[in-house]
């Protein structure tokens, strides 16, 4: 009962519109003052949480993403995907998912993926006869791949919070991410193709056209291969991969595409700092909240409740996924990670749940949060691009919610979907 009351009180505080970092810090600080009679340890807790080398990967990956966005590579990515898929049923939708998948491996952000690909793809899809709601939903869902296919800011924060290998998490996200993209492609080929069967298919690209299109996008395609391949081979740690990727992005944008100058570098750095500062402020507030929860023995009480209920691993995961799905309708993804993970970590350890497996389940659920109202960030991103009312965007995204729940269930039933690739990496 105490646990439920604390979380309800925190949610009510956050629903007042108070910034998440302030709500977490104030609520945690107030509990600390009431229960411990002092606030002296708060600064040490915050410093200890922020002073971690692994967190350097977040601004570096953000910097890399903004350099690639300003490098004007998206048109080449989308045109290449469309050239290769235009002869298939639902070819334009498949090209959009393919572009989202590749850009997800560059940006690490769902909103950035939906915003950047959506600005190019949505006008094209509508021009060729797609229903607006179908185009909106496809891009909103495709954008969610940004946090599942590495690099991924939420994975970095989860890895830091649980002391789990970030490289292992990145590798674990690849197969589920490609599975998710494959499910979206199948829906585009069957569901969207039937709904838009009046749209004439383009002829298959010739070998010369295909090779020319691939050549144009080759540098963009090389970036995720360079970053992820370096981590898989053991050449880079996650932080080193972020730095190396940022250098390669700068080279591609400045030398190959010639779209990046000093102004673009500066603006990319400012945007990366702004995003990182927001995440670190939330992390600081969450560290205070988590510290007080530990002092109040809330994690131990959860372990005792799990033991008493005897619900097992499957029951625990179903309860947690349902809770996170509901929280995702109201809270930002980073806040969900930092509020729930430290509290349930002892229960995960007791049940011997692989933290990499749980991390992927968590991120897939956080993808759902991006397209479920009332606070689905990708829905509002599409609204900002198109100036459309929110209702058709929500209706367009609804089928993808069901598809994503299906992928979540598959990864829960067959953990090796997530664990096979990192297992091969760790076994090298």
C-alpha positions as CSV (number, residue, x, y, z in Angstrom):
1,X,0.0,0.0,0.0
2,X,2.9,2.4,0.9
3,X,4.4,1.7,-2.5
4,X,1.2,2.5,-4.4
5,X,0.6,5.7,-2.4
6,X,4.1,7.0,-3.1
7,X,3.8,6.4,-6.9
8,X,0.3,7.9,-7.1
9,X,1.5,11.0,-5.2
10,X,4.5,11.3,-7.6
11,X,2.3,10.9,-10.7
12,X,-0.2,13.5,-9.4
13,X,2.7,15.9,-8.8
14,X,4.0,15.3,-12.4
15,X,0.5,15.8,-13.8
16,X,0.5,19.4,-12.5
17,X,2.8,20.3,-15.3
18,X,5.9,20.6,-13.2
19,X,9.0,19.7,-15.2
20,X,9.9,16.0,-14.7
21,X,13.3,16.6,-13.2
22,X,12.0,19.1,-10.7
23,X,9.1,16.8,-9.7
24,X,11.4,13.9,-9.1
25,X,14.0,16.0,-7.2
26,X,11.4,17.9,-5.1
27,X,9.4,14.7,-4.3
28,X,12.5,12.8,-3.4
29,X,14.0,15.6,-1.4
30,X,10.8,16.1,0.6
31,X,10.7,12.4,1.4
32,X,14.3,12.5,2.4
33,X,13.7,15.4,4.7
34,X,10.6,13.8,6.3
35,X,12.1,10.4,6.7
36,X,15.8,11.2,7.4
37,X,15.6,14.7,8.8
38,X,18.3,16.1,6.5
39,X,19.2,16.8,2.9
40,X,23.0,16.5,3.2
41,X,23.4,13.3,1.2
42,X,21.4,14.6,-1.8
43,X,24.3,16.4,-3.5
44,X,26.6,13.3,-3.1
45,X,23.9,11.1,-4.6
46,X,23.4,13.4,-7.6
47,X,27.2,13.7,-8.2
48,X,27.7,10.0,-7.9
49,X,25.0,9.3,-10.5
50,X,26.1,11.9,-13.0
51,X,29.8,11.3,-12.7
52,X,29.9,8.3,-15.0
53,X,32.1,7.8,-18.0
54,X,29.5,5.8,-19.9
55,X,27.2,8.8,-19.9
56,X,29.6,10.6,-22.3
57,X,28.1,8.4,-25.1
58,X,24.7,10.3,-24.9
59,X,26.0,13.8,-26.1
60,X,28.3,12.2,-28.6
61,X,25.6,10.1,-30.2
62,X,23.3,13.2,-30.2
63,X,26.1,15.2,-31.8
64,X,26.6,12.5,-34.5
65,X,22.8,12.4,-35.2
66,X,22.5,16.2,-35.6
67,X,25.6,16.3,-37.9
68,X,24.0,13.7,-40.2
69,X,20.6,15.5,-40.2
70,X,22.3,18.8,-41.2
71,X,24.4,16.9,-43.7
72,X,21.3,16.5,-45.9
73,X,21.6,12.7,-46.2
74,X,17.9,11.9,-45.8
75,X,16.9,12.5,-49.4
76,X,19.5,10.1,-50.6
77,X,18.4,7.5,-48.1
78,X,14.7,7.8,-49.0
79,X,15.3,7.9,-52.7
80,X,17.6,4.8,-52.6
81,X,15.0,2.9,-50.5
82,X,12.2,3.9,-53.0
83,X,14.3,2.9,-56.0
84,X,14.9,-0.6,-54.6
85,X,11.3,-1.2,-53.5
86,X,9.0,0.8,-55.8
87,X,7.9,-2.4,-57.8
88,X,6.6,-4.1,-54.7
89,X,3.0,-3.9,-53.3
90,X,3.0,-0.9,-51.0
91,X,6.4,0.0,-52.3
92,X,6.3,3.6,-51.1
93,X,5.4,2.5,-47.5
94,X,8.2,-0.1,-47.6
95,X,10.6,2.6,-48.7
96,X,9.5,4.8,-45.8
97,X,10.1,1.9,-43.3
98,X,13.5,1.1,-44.8
99,X,14.5,4.8,-44.5
100,X,13.3,4.9,-40.9
101,X,15.2,1.7,-40.1
102,X,18.5,3.1,-41.6
103,X,18.0,6.5,-40.0
104,X,17.2,4.9,-36.7
105,X,20.7,3.4,-36.7
106,X,22.1,7.0,-37.1
107,X,19.9,9.1,-35.0
108,X,19.1,7.1,-31.8
109,X,15.9,9.1,-31.4
110,X,12.3,8.3,-32.2
111,X,11.3,11.9,-32.6
112,X,14.2,12.8,-34.8
113,X,13.5,9.8,-37.0
114,X,9.8,10.6,-37.4
115,X,10.5,14.3,-37.9
116,X,13.3,13.9,-40.5
117,X,11.8,11.0,-42.5
118,X,8.3,12.3,-42.2
119,X,9.2,15.7,-43.7
120,X,10.3,13.8,-46.8
121,X,8.0,10.8,-46.9
122,X,4.6,12.1,-46.0
123,X,4.2,14.5,-48.9
124,X,5.4,11.9,-51.3
125,X,2.9,9.2,-50.0
126,X,0.0,11.6,-50.1
127,X,1.0,12.8,-53.6
128,X,0.9,9.1,-54.8
129,X,-2.5,8.5,-53.4
130,X,-2.1,7.2,-49.8
131,X,-4.8,8.2,-47.3
132,X,-3.3,10.9,-45.1
133,X,-4.0,8.9,-41.9
134,X,-2.2,5.9,-43.4
135,X,0.9,8.0,-44.2
136,X,0.8,9.6,-40.7
137,X,0.5,6.3,-38.9
138,X,3.3,4.6,-41.0
139,X,5.8,7.4,-40.3
140,X,4.8,7.7,-36.6
141,X,5.3,3.9,-36.1
142,X,8.5,3.8,-38.2
143,X,10.0,6.6,-36.2
144,X,9.7,4.5,-33.0
145,X,12.5,2.3,-34.4
146,X,14.9,5.1,-33.4
147,X,15.2,3.9,-29.8
148,X,15.3,0.2,-30.5
149,X,17.8,0.0,-33.3
150,X,21.1,1.2,-31.8
151,X,22.5,3.6,-30.9
152,X,19.8,4.4,-28.4
153,X,19.8,7.0,-25.6
154,X,17.3,5.1,-23.5
155,X,19.5,2.0,-23.7
156,X,22.5,3.9,-22.5
157,X,20.5,5.2,-19.5
158,X,19.1,1.8,-18.7
159,X,22.6,0.3,-19.0
160,X,24.0,2.9,-16.6
161,X,21.2,2.4,-14.1
162,X,21.4,-1.4,-14.0
163,X,25.2,-1.7,-14.6
164,X,24.5,-3.7,-17.8
165,X,26.7,-3.8,-20.9
166,X,25.7,-1.0,-23.2
167,X,27.4,-2.8,-26.1
168,X,25.4,-5.9,-25.2
169,X,22.1,-3.9,-25.2
170,X,22.9,-2.3,-28.5
171,X,23.5,-5.7,-30.1
172,X,20.4,-7.1,-28.5
173,X,18.3,-4.3,-30.1
174,X,19.3,-5.2,-33.7
175,X,17.3,-8.4,-34.3
176,X,14.1,-7.2,-32.5
177,X,14.5,-3.9,-34.4
178,X,14.7,-5.6,-37.7
179,X,11.9,-7.9,-36.7
180,X,9.7,-4.9,-35.9
181,X,10.7,-3.3,-39.2
182,X,9.9,-6.5,-41.0
183,X,6.4,-6.7,-39.4
184,X,5.8,-3.1,-40.5
185,X,6.9,-3.9,-44.1
186,X,4.6,-6.9,-44.1
187,X,1.7,-4.7,-43.0
188,X,2.6,-2.2,-45.8
189,X,2.7,-5.0,-48.4
190,X,-0.6,-6.6,-47.3
191,X,-2.7,-4.1,-45.3
192,X,-1.8,-0.8,-46.9
193,X,-1.4,-2.4,-50.3
194,X,-5.0,-3.7,-50.2
195,X,-6.3,-0.3,-49.0
196,X,-4.3,1.5,-51.7
197,X,-4.6,-1.0,-54.5
198,X,-5.6,1.9,-56.9
199,X,-2.1,3.2,-56.7
200,X,-0.1,2.0,-59.8
201,X,3.2,0.3,-59.1
202,X,6.3,1.6,-60.6
203,X,8.5,-0.6,-62.8
204,X,11.3,-2.5,-61.2
205,X,14.6,-0.6,-61.1
206,X,17.2,-1.7,-63.5
207,X,20.5,-2.9,-62.2
208,X,22.2,0.3,-63.2
209,X,19.5,2.4,-61.4
210,X,19.8,0.3,-58.3
211,X,23.6,0.5,-58.2
212,X,23.5,4.3,-58.7
213,X,21.0,4.7,-55.9
214,X,23.1,2.5,-53.5
215,X,26.2,4.5,-54.4
216,X,24.5,7.7,-53.5
217,X,23.6,6.4,-50.1
218,X,26.8,4.5,-49.5
219,X,28.3,6.9,-47.0
220,X,25.1,7.2,-45.0
221,X,24.8,3.4,-44.9
222,X,28.5,3.1,-43.8
223,X,27.9,5.0,-40.5
224,X,25.8,2.4,-38.6
225,X,28.0,-0.4,-40.1
226,X,31.1,1.4,-38.8
227,X,29.7,2.1,-35.3
228,X,27.9,-1.2,-34.7
229,X,30.5,-3.3,-36.4
230,X,33.2,-1.7,-34.4
231,X,31.4,-2.6,-31.1
232,X,30.6,-6.1,-32.3
233,X,34.3,-6.8,-33.2
234,X,35.4,-5.4,-29.9
235,X,37.3,-2.5,-31.5
236,X,35.1,0.2,-29.7
237,X,33.4,0.5,-26.4
238,X,30.0,2.2,-26.6
239,X,31.5,5.6,-25.7
240,X,34.4,5.2,-28.1
241,X,32.0,4.2,-30.8
242,X,30.0,7.3,-30.2
243,X,33.1,9.5,-30.6
244,X,34.3,7.6,-33.7
245,X,30.8,7.9,-35.2
246,X,30.7,11.6,-34.6
247,X,34.0,12.0,-36.4
248,X,32.8,10.0,-39.3
249,X,29.5,12.0,-39.4
250,X,31.5,15.2,-39.5
251,X,33.7,13.9,-42.3
252,X,30.8,12.7,-44.4
253,X,28.8,15.9,-43.9
254,X,31.7,18.3,-44.4
255,X,33.8,16.5,-47.1
256,X,31.5,14.1,-49.0
257,X,28.2,16.0,-48.9
258,X,29.8,19.5,-48.3
259,X,26.8,20.6,-46.4
260,X,28.4,21.2,-43.0
261,X,30.5,24.2,-42.1
262,X,31.4,25.8,-38.8
263,X,27.9,27.1,-38.2
264,X,26.4,23.6,-38.6
265,X,29.0,22.1,-36.3
266,X,28.2,24.8,-33.7
267,X,24.4,24.3,-34.0
268,X,24.8,20.5,-33.9
269,X,26.9,20.9,-30.7
270,X,24.3,23.2,-29.1
271,X,21.4,20.9,-29.9
272,X,23.4,17.9,-28.5
273,X,24.1,19.8,-25.4
274,X,20.5,20.9,-25.0
275,X,19.2,17.3,-25.3
276,X,21.9,15.9,-23.0
277,X,21.3,18.6,-20.4
278,X,17.6,17.7,-20.3
279,X,18.4,14.0,-19.9
280,X,21.0,14.6,-17.2
281,X,18.6,16.9,-15.2
282,X,16.0,14.1,-15.3
283,X,18.7,11.6,-14.2
284,X,19.7,13.9,-11.3
285,X,16.2,14.2,-10.1
286,X,15.6,10.4,-10.5
287,X,18.7,9.7,-8.5
288,X,17.3,11.6,-5.5
289,X,14.0,9.7,-5.8
290,X,15.7,6.3,-6.2
291,X,18.0,7.0,-3.2
292,X,15.0,7.7,-1.0
293,X,13.1,4.6,-2.3
294,X,16.2,2.6,-1.3
295,X,16.3,4.2,2.2
296,X,12.6,3.3,2.6
297,X,13.3,-0.3,1.6
298,X,10.8,-0.1,-1.2
299,X,12.8,-2.4,-3.5
300,X,13.1,-5.0,-0.7
301,X,9.3,-4.8,-0.2
302,X,8.7,-5.4,-3.9
303,X,11.0,-8.5,-3.7
304,X,9.0,-9.7,-0.7
305,X,5.7,-9.1,-2.5
306,X,6.9,-11.0,-5.6
307,X,8.0,-13.9,-3.4
308,X,4.8,-14.0,-1.5
309,X,2.7,-13.8,-4.7
310,X,4.7,-16.5,-6.4
311,X,3.9,-15.1,-9.8
312,X,7.2,-16.3,-11.4
313,X,9.2,-14.6,-14.2
314,X,6.3,-14.6,-16.7
315,X,3.8,-13.1,-14.3
316,X,6.3,-10.5,-13.2
317,X,7.1,-9.4,-16.7
318,X,3.4,-9.3,-17.7
319,X,2.7,-7.0,-14.7
320,X,5.7,-4.8,-15.4
321,X,4.9,-4.5,-19.1
322,X,1.3,-3.6,-18.4
323,X,2.4,-1.0,-15.8
324,X,4.9,0.6,-18.2
325,X,2.4,0.6,-21.0
326,X,0.0,2.6,-18.9
327,X,2.8,4.9,-17.6
328,X,3.9,5.5,-21.2
329,X,0.6,7.1,-22.0
330,X,1.4,9.9,-19.5
331,X,5.2,10.1,-18.9
332,X,8.3,10.6,-21.0
333,X,10.3,7.5,-21.7
334,X,13.4,8.5,-19.9
335,X,11.4,9.3,-16.7
336,X,9.8,5.8,-16.9
337,X,13.3,4.1,-17.0
338,X,14.7,6.1,-14.2
339,X,11.6,5.9,-11.9
340,X,10.8,2.2,-12.3
341,X,14.2,0.4,-13.0
342,X,16.1,1.1,-9.7
343,X,13.0,0.1,-7.7
344,X,12.4,-3.3,-9.4
345,X,16.0,-4.2,-10.0
346,X,16.3,-6.3,-6.8
347,X,13.2,-8.3,-7.9
348,X,14.7,-8.9,-11.3
349,X,17.9,-10.2,-9.6
350,X,15.9,-12.4,-7.3
351,X,13.9,-13.9,-10.3
352,X,17.2,-14.2,-12.3
353,X,15.8,-12.2,-15.2
354,X,18.5,-11.4,-17.8
355,X,18.9,-7.6,-17.6
356,X,19.6,-7.3,-21.3
357,X,16.4,-9.2,-22.2
358,X,14.4,-7.1,-19.8
359,X,16.0,-3.9,-21.2
360,X,14.8,-4.8,-24.8
361,X,11.3,-5.6,-23.5
362,X,11.3,-2.2,-21.8
363,X,12.5,-0.3,-24.9
364,X,9.9,-2.0,-27.1
365,X,7.3,-0.9,-24.5
366,X,8.7,2.6,-24.6
367,X,8.3,2.6,-28.4
368,X,4.6,2.0,-27.8
369,X,4.6,5.1,-25.6
370,X,5.7,7.1,-28.6
371,X,2.4,6.4,-30.5
372,X,-0.2,6.0,-27.7
373,X,-2.2,9.1,-26.7
374,X,-2.4,11.4,-24.8
375,X,1.3,12.0,-24.6
376,X,2.7,10.1,-27.6
377,X,5.6,12.2,-28.8
378,X,5.7,10.9,-32.3
379,X,2.0,11.7,-32.7
380,X,2.7,15.3,-31.9
381,X,5.7,15.3,-34.1
382,X,3.6,14.2,-37.1
383,X,1.0,16.8,-36.1
384,X,3.8,19.5,-36.2
385,X,5.0,18.4,-39.6
386,X,1.6,18.2,-41.3
387,X,-0.6,20.7,-39.3
388,X,-3.2,17.9,-39.2
389,X,-5.7,17.3,-36.4
390,X,-4.5,14.7,-33.9
391,X,-7.5,12.3,-34.5
392,X,-6.5,11.0,-37.9
393,X,-2.9,10.6,-36.8
394,X,-4.0,8.5,-33.8
395,X,-6.3,6.4,-36.1
396,X,-3.5,5.8,-38.5
397,X,-1.1,4.7,-35.8
398,X,-3.6,2.3,-34.1
399,X,-2.8,-0.8,-36.2
400,X,0.9,-0.4,-35.4
401,X,0.2,-0.5,-31.7
402,X,-1.3,-4.0,-32.2
403,X,1.7,-5.0,-34.3
404,X,4.2,-3.8,-31.7
405,X,2.4,-5.6,-28.9
406,X,2.8,-8.7,-31.0
407,X,6.5,-8.2,-31.3
408,X,6.8,-7.5,-27.6
409,X,5.0,-10.8,-26.8
410,X,7.3,-12.6,-29.3
411,X,10.4,-11.3,-27.6
412,X,8.9,-12.2,-24.2
413,X,8.1,-15.8,-25.3
414,X,11.4,-16.3,-27.2
415,X,14.2,-14.4,-25.3
416,X,16.8,-15.5,-27.9
417,X,15.3,-13.1,-30.4
418,X,17.1,-10.4,-28.2
419,X,19.9,-12.5,-26.6
420,X,21.3,-14.4,-29.6
421,X,23.4,-11.6,-31.1
422,X,24.9,-10.3,-27.9
423,X,25.6,-13.9,-27.0
424,X,27.7,-14.3,-30.1
425,X,29.5,-11.0,-29.4
426,X,30.3,-12.0,-25.8
427,X,31.4,-15.4,-26.9
428,X,34.1,-14.0,-29.2
